[in-house]
């Protein structure tokens, strides 16, 4: 075989280019820390890495869903415990109010305490986490419960001085909410100076020492205590689910009906209102009836807490498993994709030496031309 200078030069350049390419990929694998630079480097490894990465992404979502569920259930547990505390306090008030050793005035004072519990109970029923209502079922952006507080606008006519006039409110009047004006609304009269209000009996008395004239007509506005609680007309039912593994979903919420008024059970809101009104009315039989209703409501809340507790226990054991699985899959992906730095460094040095040797050898041989020989 005849070896010409041109053939030798071409073969020499091919070897140099191959050596440079090997060094290039050595540098790429070291600088990027990735063993697989293109699918052809390891087709099987590339396929395995892609599948592993899909599993990692899915597992990340399961971890996020589980943590979201934990956050929701933790907040629900706190709210349910607050509900139970309110009902327990109301039961204690009922027990005290039912005793024969206290009178009507004391029961009215206890009723005021129960009314505060009702307001707190409603606030807790409308508890939120991250702007979403806990007990509203699917309707997480709308308050599940609204209170009805009657605002009355009545006309007083034909009144006499220093004589109580019945206002017959639908519920107990709230102190400090009374506003009395003339019929045009231009003159406002002062409570205690021009008139007095008995909030227990729901009566107003025009004082002869004040600035109101009788039998002139007047307008009176006032607010009452909570008379009833209504649920969101769009509904408060519906289970909110979170997928926590490929084959498992978990319910993260307790619906309003489950915890406040189960099917065939007692309405917790009404039980509290019944107790308050019976205390105001000095009705011991009504107080005892409300006591039984409150006991039923407490049992319902306890059952809800047990459900929440079992779900929290499941998630608290499940999340560490997901995190452990994630670490394992990340390690598997690293084993497939990541560069073996020790091996690659040795290869880099070997390829550098080979390229340098090729360059030196080529330089020496290329000097042996006919002209150099004749010299």
Secondary structure, DSSP 8 states (H G I E B T S, - for coil): ----HHHHHHHHHHHHHHHHHHHHHHHHHHHH-BS-SSGGG-HHHHHHHHHHHHHHHHHHHHHHHHHHHHHHHHHHHHHHHHHHHHHHHHHHHHHHHTSTTS-HHHHHHHHHHHHHHHHHHHHHHT-EETTEETTSTT-TTS-SEEEE--EEEEEE-S--TT--EE---SS-B-TT--EEEETTS--B--BTTTEEEETTTTEEEE-TTSS--SS--EEEEEEB---EEEE-TT-S----EEEEETTEEEE----HHHHHS-TTS--HHHHHHHHHHHHHTT-HHHHHHHHHHHHHHHHHHHHHHHHHHHHHHHHHHHHHHHHHHHHHHHHHHHHHHB--HHHHHHHHHHHHHHHHHHHHHHHHHHT--HHHHH-
